């Protein structure tokens, strides 16, 4: 039986990335994270870097905009998982080019980790973000790169603390609204909220699963599907 794939993470020190990197290391994969020199001097990343080191993660120096460093890093692994942020989604074309040149990658996971962008109608500002993800999907497919797209929908620990309310403060540090709850539409549209640790685990399980090759991995356990009205009434 073949050993577990070696995995390179690009954007692995971000909010979602840290969960998937941890899941990879704990599952026994040789786990690599591409980092710039400035990452190690960033005070907001010091604790995370130390945590990754304790898991046995290997750091490779490189940059999304340095083709040579990307190719060098990619040649050391079997699978590339991108979790880059919204601001640089379009620049994943650099990763695609490096994967093509390296010629050894058996699976690429572009930065998705949300909704299935090919099957969703949205308005701005999400529309622009989703359109960029669609363009990256088509670029991956046009180059014939083996892929898996992960549709984990909404991050539970990110959106649920404030009942998925729009506003300047969201995320794990946000508390529930104090005065009112904004209900969009009739509040009965279904949404899927998955724990970050859970969809990270499923993502890593898909790495060596042939059933996930060139497919979309949908993570939507029945008990994780809820309406905003149901959420507010809890």
C-alpha contacts under 8 A as a table, 3 or more apart, distances in Angstrom:
res1	aa1	res2	aa2	distance
4	X	28	X	7.43
4	X	29	X	5.76
4	X	30	X	7.84
4	X	208	X	7.16
5	X	29	X	6.20
5	X	30	X	7.18
5	X	77	X	7.44
5	X	78	X	5.64
5	X	79	X	6.66
5	X	207	X	7.45
5	X	208	X	6.84
6	X	29	X	5.82
6	X	30	X	4.80
6	X	31	X	6.15
6	X	32	X	7.74
6	X	76	X	7.86
6	X	77	X	4.81
6	X	78	X	5.17
6	X	79	X	6.23
7	X	24	X	7.78
7	X	29	X	6.89
7	X	30	X	6.31
7	X	31	X	5.16
7	X	32	X	6.03
7	X	77	X	5.67
7	X	78	X	6.12
7	X	79	X	4.79
7	X	80	X	5.79
7	X	81	X	7.16
8	X	31	X	6.25
8	X	32	X	4.64
8	X	33	X	5.68
8	X	34	X	7.07
8	X	73	X	7.70
8	X	74	X	6.99
8	X	77	X	6.25
8	X	78	X	7.91
8	X	79	X	6.25
8	X	80	X	4.84
8	X	81	X	6.15
9	X	12	X	5.24
9	X	17	X	7.81
9	X	21	X	7.21
9	X	31	X	7.77
9	X	32	X	6.11
9	X	33	X	4.74
9	X	34	X	6.15
9	X	80	X	6.05
9	X	81	X	4.94
9	X	82	X	5.82
9	X	83	X	7.29
10	X	33	X	6.26
10	X	34	X	5.37
10	X	35	X	7.74
10	X	80	X	7.56
10	X	81	X	6.35
10	X	82	X	4.77
10	X	83	X	6.08
10	X	84	X	6.53
11	X	14	X	6.01
11	X	17	X	6.30
11	X	33	X	7.79
11	X	34	X	7.28
11	X	35	X	7.95
11	X	82	X	6.10
11	X	83	X	4.80
11	X	84	X	4.48
11	X	85	X	7.36
12	X	16	X	7.71
12	X	17	X	4.13
12	X	18	X	5.72
12	X	20	X	7.76
12	X	21	X	6.40
12	X	33	X	6.02
12	X	34	X	7.40
12	X	82	X	7.63
12	X	83	X	6.24
12	X	84	X	7.68
13	X	17	X	5.55
13	X	18	X	5.39
13	X	45	X	7.35
13	X	48	X	7.33
13	X	49	X	7.98
14	X	17	X	4.97
14	X	18	X	6.04
14	X	83	X	7.51
14	X	84	X	7.62
14	X	85	X	7.74
15	X	18	X	5.98
15	X	19	X	7.55
16	X	19	X	5.67
16	X	20	X	6.79
16	X	83	X	7.07
16	X	196	X	7.18
17	X	20	X	5.29
17	X	21	X	6.04
17	X	83	X	5.73
18	X	21	X	5.24
18	X	22	X	6.17
18	X	48	X	7.80
19	X	22	X	5.25
19	X	23	X	6.22
19	X	196	X	6.54
19	X	197	X	5.88
19	X	200	X	5.89
20	X	23	X	4.95
20	X	24	X	6.10
20	X	197	X	7.55
20	X	200	X	4.56
20	X	201	X	7.06
20	X	203	X	7.41
20	X	204	X	7.25
21	X	24	X	5.11
21	X	25	X	6.31
21	X	31	X	7.17
21	X	33	X	7.92
21	X	52	X	7.93
22	X	25	X	5.24
22	X	26	X	6.08
22	X	52	X	7.20
22	X	55	X	7.27
23	X	26	X	5.19
23	X	27	X	6.03
23	X	197	X	7.52
23	X	200	X	6.03
23	X	201	X	5.56
23	X	204	X	6.73
24	X	27	X	5.18
24	X	28	X	6.64
24	X	29	X	5.62
24	X	30	X	7.84
24	X	31	X	6.41
24	X	201	X	7.74
24	X	204	X	5.89
25	X	28	X	5.34
25	X	29	X	5.49
25	X	30	X	6.74
25	X	31	X	5.75
25	X	55	X	6.08
25	X	56	X	7.00
25	X	57	X	6.74
26	X	29	X	7.51
26	X	55	X	7.19
27	X	204	X	7.76
30	X	57	X	7.42
31	X	56	X	7.68
31	X	57	X	5.26
31	X	58	X	6.22
32	X	57	X	5.78
32	X	58	X	4.70
32	X	59	X	5.65
32	X	60	X	6.70
33	X	57	X	7.17
33	X	58	X	6.35
33	X	59	X	4.99
33	X	60	X	6.04
34	X	59	X	5.99
34	X	60	X	4.83
34	X	61	X	5.77
34	X	62	X	5.84
34	X	63	X	7.37
34	X	73	X	7.56
35	X	39	X	6.22
35	X	59	X	6.56
35	X	60	X	6.09
35	X	61	X	5.13
35	X	62	X	5.80
35	X	63	X	6.93
36	X	39	X	5.49
36	X	40	X	7.87
36	X	61	X	5.54
36	X	62	X	5.55
36	X	63	X	5.95
37	X	40	X	6.17
37	X	41	X	7.59
37	X	61	X	6.80
38	X	41	X	5.31
38	X	42	X	6.25
39	X	42	X	5.19
39	X	45	X	6.69
40	X	43	X	7.99
40	X	45	X	7.03
40	X	46	X	6.50
40	X	49	X	7.44
41	X	45	X	7.87
41	X	46	X	7.32
42	X	45	X	5.42
42	X	46	X	6.49
43	X	46	X	5.41
44	X	47	X	7.36
45	X	48	X	5.26
45	X	49	X	6.03
46	X	49	X	5.18
46	X	50	X	6.30
47	X	50	X	5.16
47	X	51	X	6.22
48	X	51	X	4.95
48	X	52	X	6.16
49	X	52	X	5.10
49	X	53	X	6.21
50	X	53	X	5.02
50	X	54	X	6.33
51	X	54	X	5.12
51	X	55	X	6.58
52	X	55	X	5.11
52	X	56	X	6.55
52	X	57	X	5.41
53	X	56	X	5.10
53	X	57	X	5.35
53	X	58	X	7.38
54	X	57	X	7.49
60	X	73	X	6.64
61	X	69	X	7.41
62	X	66	X	6.83
62	X	69	X	4.91
62	X	70	X	6.20
62	X	73	X	7.49
63	X	66	X	5.09
63	X	67	X	7.79
63	X	69	X	6.53
63	X	70	X	6.70
64	X	67	X	7.28
64	X	70	X	6.82
64	X	91	X	7.63
64	X	92	X	7.88
64	X	94	X	6.72
64	X	95	X	7.16
65	X	94	X	6.98
66	X	69	X	5.52
66	X	70	X	6.36
67	X	70	X	5.13
67	X	71	X	6.23
67	X	94	X	7.02
67	X	98	X	6.40
68	X	71	X	5.26
68	X	72	X	6.15
69	X	72	X	5.07
69	X	73	X	6.16
70	X	73	X	5.24
70	X	74	X	6.04
70	X	95	X	7.07
70	X	98	X	6.04
71	X	74	X	5.10
71	X	75	X	6.08
71	X	98	X	5.02
71	X	99	X	6.85
71	X	101	X	6.97
71	X	102	X	5.64
72	X	75	X	5.43
72	X	76	X	7.06
72	X	102	X	7.84
73	X	76	X	5.58
73	X	77	X	7.40
74	X	77	X	5.59
74	X	78	X	7.74
74	X	80	X	7.22
74	X	98	X	7.49
74	X	99	X	6.75
74	X	102	X	6.59
74	X	104	X	7.97
74	X	105	X	7.46
75	X	78	X	7.85
75	X	102	X	5.63
75	X	103	X	7.82
75	X	104	X	6.47
75	X	105	X	7.78
77	X	80	X	7.45
77	X	104	X	7.88
77	X	105	X	7.15
78	X	104	X	6.61
78	X	105	X	4.92
78	X	106	X	5.72
78	X	107	X	7.09
79	X	105	X	5.60
79	X	106	X	5.95
79	X	107	X	4.98
79	X	108	X	5.92
79	X	109	X	7.97
79	X	207	X	7.43
80	X	105	X	7.20
80	X	107	X	6.58
80	X	108	X	4.96
80	X	109	X	6.26
81	X	108	X	5.96
81	X	109	X	4.62
81	X	110	X	6.19
81	X	111	X	7.41
82	X	108	X	7.91
82	X	109	X	6.04
82	X	110	X	4.98
82	X	111	X	4.87
83	X	110	X	7.07
83	X	111	X	4.57
83	X	112	X	7.43
83	X	113	X	7.98
84	X	88	X	6.57
84	X	89	X	6.44
84	X	111	X	5.97
85	X	88	X	5.85
85	X	89	X	6.33
85	X	111	X	7.82
86	X	89	X	5.27
86	X	129	X	6.68
87	X	90	X	7.93
88	X	91	X	5.23
88	X	92	X	7.21
89	X	92	X	5.72
89	X	111	X	7.15
89	X	129	X	7.95
89	X	132	X	6.66
89	X	133	X	6.92
89	X	136	X	7.97
90	X	93	X	6.46
90	X	132	X	6.00
90	X	133	X	7.59
90	X	135	X	7.94
90	X	136	X	6.92
91	X	94	X	5.75
91	X	95	X	7.68
92	X	95	X	5.01
92	X	96	X	6.38
92	X	110	X	7.68
92	X	136	X	7.10
93	X	96	X	4.91
93	X	97	X	6.16
93	X	136	X	7.05
93	X	139	X	7.51
94	X	97	X	5.17
94	X	98	X	6.24
95	X	98	X	5.05
95	X	99	X	6.07
96	X	99	X	5.13
96	X	100	X	6.25
96	X	139	X	7.81
96	X	140	X	6.67
97	X	100	X	5.18
97	X	101	X	6.34
98	X	101	X	5.11
98	X	102	X	6.02
99	X	102	X	5.09
99	X	103	X	6.09
99	X	104	X	7.50
99	X	105	X	6.49
100	X	103	X	5.29
100	X	143	X	7.57
100	X	145	X	7.59
102	X	105	X	7.43
105	X	108	X	7.18
105	X	146	X	7.91
106	X	145	X	7.87
106	X	146	X	6.05
107	X	145	X	7.23
107	X	146	X	4.86
107	X	147	X	5.04
107	X	148	X	7.02
107	X	207	X	7.35
107	X	213	X	7.48
108	X	145	X	7.08
108	X	146	X	6.13
108	X	147	X	4.62
108	X	148	X	6.41
109	X	112	X	7.87
109	X	147	X	5.78
109	X	148	X	5.25
109	X	149	X	5.91
109	X	150	X	7.48
110	X	136	X	7.69
110	X	137	X	7.75
110	X	147	X	7.86
110	X	148	X	7.77
110	X	149	X	6.74
111	X	133	X	7.70
112	X	115	X	7.62
112	X	133	X	6.94
112	X	149	X	6.54
112	X	150	X	6.08
112	X	151	X	6.91
113	X	149	X	7.86
113	X	150	X	5.35
113	X	151	X	5.44
113	X	152	X	5.54
113	X	153	X	6.81
114	X	150	X	7.31
114	X	151	X	5.13
114	X	152	X	5.16
114	X	153	X	4.07
114	X	154	X	5.96
115	X	120	X	7.55
115	X	151	X	5.18
115	X	152	X	6.61
115	X	153	X	4.58
115	X	154	X	7.58
116	X	119	X	5.69
116	X	120	X	6.62
116	X	151	X	5.50
116	X	153	X	7.74
117	X	120	X	5.52
117	X	130	X	5.64
117	X	131	X	7.56
117	X	133	X	7.00
117	X	134	X	6.36
118	X	134	X	6.59
121	X	127	X	7.87
122	X	126	X	6.34
122	X	127	X	5.20
123	X	126	X	6.00
123	X	127	X	5.07
124	X	127	X	4.77
124	X	128	X	6.46
125	X	128	X	5.93
125	X	129	X	7.05
126	X	129	X	5.18
126	X	130	X	6.08
127	X	130	X	5.16
127	X	131	X	6.03
128	X	131	X	5.11
128	X	132	X	6.31
129	X	132	X	5.25
129	X	133	X	6.49
130	X	133	X	5.03
130	X	134	X	6.22
131	X	134	X	4.97
131	X	135	X	6.26
132	X	135	X	5.05
132	X	136	X	6.34
133	X	136	X	5.10
133	X	137	X	6.26
134	X	137	X	5.06
134	X	138	X	6.36
135	X	138	X	5.21
135	X	139	X	6.22
136	X	139	X	4.97
136	X	140	X	6.16
137	X	140	X	5.20
137	X	141	X	6.28
138	X	141	X	5.11
138	X	142	X	5.96
139	X	142	X	5.06
139	X	143	X	6.31
140	X	143	X	5.39
140	X	144	X	6.46
140	X	145	X	5.62
140	X	146	X	7.96
140	X	147	X	7.56
141	X	144	X	5.06
141	X	145	X	6.14
141	X	146	X	7.85
142	X	145	X	7.84
146	X	213	X	6.68
146	X	214	X	5.83
147	X	213	X	6.06
147	X	214	X	4.82
147	X	215	X	7.08
148	X	212	X	6.18
148	X	213	X	5.84
148	X	214	X	5.38
148	X	215	X	5.35
148	X	216	X	5.79
148	X	217	X	6.85
149	X	214	X	7.90
149	X	215	X	6.51
149	X	216	X	4.64
149	X	217	X	6.01
150	X	203	X	7.03
150	X	216	X	5.88
150	X	217	X	4.84
150	X	218	X	6.44
150	X	219	X	7.79
151	X	216	X	6.84
151	X	217	X	5.85
151	X	218	X	4.93
151	X	219	X	6.22
152	X	155	X	7.71
152	X	192	X	7.87
152	X	193	X	7.95
152	X	194	X	6.71
152	X	199	X	6.29
152	X	217	X	7.92
152	X	218	X	6.20
152	X	219	X	4.91
152	X	220	X	6.95
153	X	191	X	7.80
153	X	192	X	5.78
153	X	193	X	6.49
153	X	194	X	7.22
153	X	219	X	7.53
153	X	220	X	7.84
154	X	159	X	7.16
154	X	191	X	7.75
154	X	192	X	6.01
154	X	193	X	4.72
154	X	194	X	6.16
155	X	158	X	5.32
155	X	159	X	6.12
155	X	193	X	5.72
155	X	194	X	5.44
155	X	195	X	6.00
155	X	196	X	5.85
156	X	159	X	5.52
156	X	160	X	5.45
156	X	193	X	4.91
156	X	194	X	5.10
156	X	195	X	4.95
156	X	196	X	6.76
157	X	160	X	5.85
157	X	161	X	6.61
157	X	171	X	6.97
157	X	172	X	5.71
157	X	195	X	6.36
157	X	196	X	6.97
158	X	161	X	6.87
158	X	170	X	6.90
158	X	171	X	4.07
158	X	172	X	5.10
159	X	162	X	6.46
159	X	163	X	6.48
159	X	164	X	4.73
159	X	165	X	7.72
159	X	170	X	6.72
159	X	171	X	5.87
159	X	172	X	7.58
160	X	163	X	4.62
160	X	164	X	5.41
161	X	164	X	7.39
161	X	170	X	7.98
161	X	171	X	7.04
161	X	172	X	6.22
161	X	173	X	7.56
161	X	174	X	5.81
161	X	175	X	5.39
161	X	176	X	5.90
162	X	165	X	5.83
162	X	170	X	6.83
162	X	171	X	7.81
162	X	174	X	5.61
162	X	175	X	4.96
162	X	176	X	4.05
162	X	177	X	6.08
163	X	176	X	6.18
163	X	177	X	7.57
163	X	228	X	7.84
163	X	231	X	7.11
163	X	232	X	6.95
164	X	170	X	7.95
165	X	170	X	7.69
165	X	177	X	7.82
165	X	181	X	7.22
165	X	182	X	6.58
166	X	170	X	7.59
167	X	170	X	6.88
169	X	174	X	5.98
170	X	173	X	7.10
170	X	174	X	5.23
171	X	174	X	5.55
177	X	180	X	6.17
177	X	181	X	6.35
181	X	232	X	8.00
183	X	186	X	6.99
183	X	187	X	5.58
183	X	228	X	7.04
183	X	229	X	7.63
184	X	187	X	5.79
185	X	188	X	7.79
186	X	189	X	7.53
187	X	227	X	6.33
187	X	228	X	5.20
187	X	229	X	5.15
188	X	227	X	5.16
188	X	228	X	6.49
188	X	229	X	6.23
189	X	227	X	5.51
189	X	228	X	7.31
190	X	225	X	6.27
190	X	226	X	5.37
190	X	227	X	4.67
190	X	228	X	7.68
191	X	225	X	5.50
191	X	226	X	5.49
191	X	227	X	6.01
191	X	228	X	7.93
192	X	220	X	6.21
192	X	224	X	5.56
192	X	225	X	4.48
192	X	226	X	6.45
193	X	220	X	7.96
193	X	224	X	5.55
193	X	225	X	6.60
193	X	226	X	7.82
194	X	198	X	6.78
194	X	199	X	6.56
194	X	219	X	7.79
194	X	220	X	7.49
194	X	224	X	6.43
195	X	198	X	5.22
195	X	199	X	6.53
196	X	199	X	5.53
196	X	200	X	6.07
197	X	200	X	5.10
197	X	201	X	6.26
198	X	201	X	5.19
198	X	202	X	6.45
199	X	202	X	4.98
199	X	203	X	6.01
199	X	219	X	6.88
200	X	203	X	5.09
200	X	204	X	6.41
201	X	204	X	5.32
201	X	205	X	6.26
202	X	205	X	4.98
202	X	206	X	6.27
202	X	219	X	7.78
203	X	206	X	5.22
203	X	207	X	6.76
204	X	207	X	5.25
204	X	208	X	7.97
205	X	208	X	6.66
205	X	209	X	6.75
206	X	209	X	4.88
206	X	210	X	7.88
206	X	211	X	7.99
206	X	212	X	5.86
206	X	217	X	7.90
207	X	212	X	7.72
209	X	212	X	5.66
209	X	213	X	7.17
210	X	213	X	5.24
211	X	215	X	7.70
212	X	215	X	5.19
212	X	216	X	7.03
212	X	217	X	6.53
220	X	224	X	6.56
220	X	225	X	7.07
221	X	224	X	5.39
221	X	225	X	7.08
222	X	225	X	5.63
223	X	226	X	7.73
226	X	230	X	6.32
226	X	231	X	6.70
227	X	230	X	5.13
227	X	231	X	6.17
228	X	231	X	4.88
228	X	232	X	6.12
229	X	232	X	5.29
229	X	233	X	6.24
230	X	233	X	5.16
230	X	234	X	6.48
231	X	234	X	5.51
